[in-house]
Structure formats: C-alpha cells, structure tokens
C-alpha cells in the first residue's frame, strides 16, 4: 500500500489475506484525526472521505482476523476508495484498489482501516 504509519500511531495491526486470484492487504491503527485526514488525502481519491451507510459484512471477513470489527458495520465511519493506477499514483502501482475507513473515537483520535487488493 505504501502508506506511512504516523509516528504517534497506536494499536497498529496488519495482515495479508492470501487468495487464489489476488491477495488482500490489511492495515489498521489509531492516530489523530488530522493524520487520518492526511492519509486519506495522500491516496488521491476523487472524492474526500464521506459518510457511508452502515452495511452488513460477515463477521471476521477481513478485519476480524485482526480482532477488529469490520469498518463498514460501524455507525459514523467515513470512507473513500481509490484506484491508484487510475490516479497515476506510481507509488502504489502494485495494487488495483485501496479503501480507507476512518472511525472517530475520543476527541482528536481516529482508527484508520486500510485494505488494498
């Protein structure tokens, strides 16, 4: 994914889910709201982080393997998606799609969920 985890990040967890057709890369950490916004902006999504309707996901489908709830099942989580090759982001040429979810926590803290494939 080529995402720099901020120095102040806590609760950092990551994994690779190996699949027959394409692997899925997972990363999550807690940081400041400002850092979370900066990471989203650095992905070069066409639209900024936006609220997304709470959705169902099978328990443990992806982030459950890291001991975390699936971000799309959380109320108030903001989302953005980007196709790095479409955005001419050569730093991330090895992945076709990246999704970022930002869950606001206590004042000025947020959990960042990233998945790429």
C-alpha positions in Angstrom: 0.0 0.0 0.0 2.9 2.3 0.6 1.2 4.1 3.5 3.4 5.7 6.1 2.0 4.8 9.6 2.3 8.0 11.7 4.8 8.0 14.5 2.1 8.7 17.1 0.1 5.7 15.9 -1.0 3.1 18.4 -2.8 -0.3 18.1 -1.1 -0.9 14.8 -2.2 -4.2 13.2 -1.7 -5.6 9.7 -2.0 -8.8 7.7 -2.1 -10.2 4.2 -5.0 -12.4 3.3 -3.7 -14.8 0.6 -6.3 -15.6 -2.0 -6.0 -17.6 -5.3 -6.6 -14.7 -7.6 -5.4 -11.7 -5.6 -4.1 -11.0 -2.1 -5.8 -8.5 0.2 -3.6 -6.3 2.4 -5.0 -5.0 5.6 -3.7 -2.3 7.9 -5.3 -0.5 10.9 -4.0 1.9 13.6 -5.2 4.7 15.8 -3.9 8.2 15.2 -5.0 11.8 15.3 -8.0 13.0 13.2 -5.6 15.3 11.3 -3.2 12.4 10.4 -6.2 10.2 9.3 -7.4 13.0 7.0 -3.9 13.4 5.6 -3.6 9.8 4.8 -6.9 9.8 3.0 -5.8 12.9 1.0 -2.5 11.2 0.1 -4.4 8.4 -1.5 -5.6 10.9 -4.2 -9.2 9.7 -4.1 -11.5 11.6 -6.4 -13.9 12.4 -3.5 -13.0 13.2 0.1 -13.9 11.0 3.0 -17.6 10.8 3.2 -20.2 9.1 5.4 -21.4 5.8 4.2 -24.5 3.9 5.1 -23.8 1.2 7.7 -23.6 -2.1 5.9 -23.5 -5.8 6.7 -20.3 -7.8 6.5 -19.8 -11.4 7.5 -18.1 -11.5 10.9 -14.4 -11.9 10.6 -14.4 -11.4 6.8 -11.3 -9.3 6.8 -10.5 -7.1 9.8 -12.0 -9.7 12.2 -8.7 -11.6 11.7 -7.0 -8.7 13.4 -9.5 -8.7 16.3 -11.4 -5.6 14.9 -14.9 -5.1 13.8 -15.5 -4.7 10.0 -15.4 -1.0 9.4 -18.4 -0.9 7.1 -20.6 -2.2 10.0 -19.8 0.7 12.3 -22.1 3.7 12.5 -20.5 7.1 11.5 -17.4 5.6 9.8 -16.3 7.7 6.8 -15.0 6.1 3.6 -13.1 6.8 0.4 -11.9 4.4 -2.3 -9.2 4.9 -5.0 -7.8 3.1 -7.9 -4.0 4.0 -7.7 -3.3 3.3 -11.4 -6.3 5.4 -12.4 -4.9 8.3 -10.3 -1.4 7.9 -11.8 -0.1 7.1 -8.3 3.1 5.2 -9.3 4.0 4.6 -5.6 1.1 2.2 -5.3 1.4 0.5 -8.8 1.2 -2.9 -7.2 -2.4 -2.6 -6.0 -5.6 -2.0 -8.0 -7.8 -0.6 -5.3 -7.4 0.9 -1.9 -10.2 1.6 0.6 -9.8 3.8 3.7 -12.3 3.9 6.5 -11.9 6.4 9.4 -13.8 5.8 12.6 -13.8 8.8 15.0 -13.0 7.8 18.6 -12.3 10.0 21.5 -11.6 13.7 20.9 -9.0 14.1 18.2 -8.3 10.3 17.8 -9.5 8.1 15.0 -9.0 4.5 13.9 -7.8 4.1 10.3 -8.7 1.0 8.4 -7.0 0.4 5.1 -7.5 -2.5 2.7 -5.9 -2.9 -0.7 -6.0 -5.5 -3.4 
